[in-house]
Amino acid sequence: MTWKDPEKWQKMIDGTACPFCKDIHLDENRFSFKVFEFPNSIVRLPKNQYKRGWTVVALKRHATELYELEPNELAGFFEEVAMVAKALKTVFDPVKLNYSIFGNLCPHVHCHVIPQYMSDDPHAPIKMDEAEVLLTQEEYWSMIDQIKDQLVLNKH
Amino acid sequence: MTWKDPEKWQKMIDGTACPFCKDIHLDENRFSFKVFEFPNSIVRLPKNQYKRGWTVVALKRHATELYELEPNELAGFFEEVAMVAKALKTVFDPVKLNYSIFGNLCPHVHCHVIPQYMSDDPHAPIKMDEAEVLLTQEEYWSMIDQIKDQLVLNKH
């Protein structure tokens, strides 16, 4: 389900068969939990937490490239990404944050916000399927609550 | 020169010893050529073109995380990133664009805009030092001119 299958890819690009559009609003989907809803985006916590604090900010409406967004929509989306980054900095105390919009597997604008820690290799590339670290339901809820609390706090 | 050397890292973070601040304005520095200057950013073409069209959009002033930017600065920066993406789409005809802000080696806000082509592996992680592909001066100039032309065209 990538550009290697041009017919399916085209349907993902134009939004007629976009997996993200189907399930980013759900409290829980196959890959992640909903953390917070912003005007332009939904914040989600991936179940795979091999990088502690890895969070995804997904645009609510379907678009595949940044230049498709209206100026105020683009501004709002990245304001929301920045708020998430600030919340992750407070909750997880990383040494640096990384921000990546790929869309190679699902071309729906979403930004991975990835905390990098002192013990991490700064040269290691971001590879989402490098390892799988699943947590208990309580651990997910605790992380979600902490991130959400910071987002609410910073909003006011 | 990463977070593995906390003293130097701190000086890069606070901007007192930031390599980017020293040379992102130059027409040519060790790693790249200047393509275009926007109100908030400088667009640069890395000499290493192992991904054809790889371009970097660097914030003019020093900042390390997105939440340090003022709302209008953040909006302006990503408007400029989006304009670069649109130009790269026109010039190089990629199947998808990737946008990554890392800063693990130099914590000065800069966004890599990376074209992905039909022949590329969608699962391959972004690894800037994976290979080194250097071009001739004429080839660099031709790419720079094409990108610049699109940026000027789209601005008006």
Boltz contact constraints between the chains, C-beta under 6 A:
constraints:
  - contact:
      token1: [A, 2]
      token2: [B, 122]
      max_distance: 6.0
  - contact:
      token1: [A, 3]
      token2: [B, 95]
      max_distance: 6.0
  - contact:
      token1: [A, 3]
      token2: [B, 118]
      max_distance: 6.0
  - contact:
      token1: [A, 65]
      token2: [B, 85]
      max_distance: 6.0
  - contact:
      token1: [A, 65]
      token2: [B, 97]
      max_distance: 6.0
  - contact:
      token1: [A, 66]
      token2: [B, 82]
      max_distance: 6.0
  - contact:
      token1: [A, 66]
      token2: [B, 85]
      max_distance: 6.0
  - contact:
      token1: [A, 67]
      token2: [B, 82]
      max_distance: 6.0
  - contact:
      token1: [A, 67]
      token2: [B, 85]
      max_distance: 6.0
  - contact:
      token1: [A, 67]
      token2: [B, 86]
      max_distance: 6.0
  - contact:
      token1: [A, 74]
      token2: [B, 78]
      max_distance: 6.0
  - contact:
      token1: [A, 75]
      token2: [B, 75]
      max_distance: 6.0
  - contact:
      token1: [A, 78]
      token2: [B, 74]
      max_distance: 6.0
  - contact:
      token1: [A, 78]
      token2: [B, 78]
      max_distance: 6.0
  - contact:
      token1: [A, 82]
      token2: [B, 66]
      max_distance: 6.0
  - contact:
      token1: [A, 82]
      token2: [B, 67]
      max_distance: 6.0
  - contact:
      token1: [A, 85]
      token2: [B, 65]
      max_distance: 6.0
  - contact:
      token1: [A, 85]
      token2: [B, 66]
      max_distance: 6.0
  - contact:
      token1: [A, 85]
      token2: [B, 67]
      max_distance: 6.0
  - contact:
      token1: [A, 86]
      token2: [B, 67]
      max_distance: 6.0
  - contact:
      token1: [A, 95]
      token2: [B, 3]
      max_distance: 6.0
  - contact:
      token1: [A, 96]
      token2: [B, 103]
      max_distance: 6.0
  - contact:
      token1: [A, 96]
      token2: [B, 104]
      max_distance: 6.0
  - contact:
      token1: [A, 97]
      token2: [B, 65]
      max_distance: 6.0
  - contact:
      token1: [A, 98]
      token2: [B, 102]
      max_distance: 6.0
  - contact:
      token1: [A, 99]
      token2: [B, 101]
      max_distance: 6.0
  - contact:
      token1: [A, 100]
      token2: [B, 100]
      max_distance: 6.0
  - contact:
      token1: [A, 101]
      token2: [B, 99]
      max_distance: 6.0
  - contact:
      token1: [A, 102]
      token2: [B, 98]
      max_distance: 6.0
  - contact:
      token1: [A, 103]
      token2: [B, 96]
      max_distance: 6.0
  - contact:
      token1: [A, 104]
      token2: [B, 96]
      max_distance: 6.0
  - contact:
      token1: [A, 104]
      token2: [B, 122]
      max_distance: 6.0
  - contact:
      token1: [A, 118]
      token2: [B, 3]
      max_distance: 6.0
  - contact:
      token1: [A, 122]
      token2: [B, 2]
      max_distance: 6.0
  - contact:
      token1: [A, 122]
      token2: [B, 104]
      max_distance: 6.0
  - contact:
      token1: [A, 125]
      token2: [B, 125]
      max_distance: 6.0
  - contact:
      token1: [A, 125]
      token2: [B, 126]
      max_distance: 6.0
  - contact:
      token1: [A, 125]
      token2: [B, 127]
      max_distance: 6.0
  - contact:
      token1: [A, 126]
      token2: [B, 125]
      max_distance: 6.0
  - contact:
      token1: [A, 127]
      token2: [B, 125]
      max_distance: 6.0
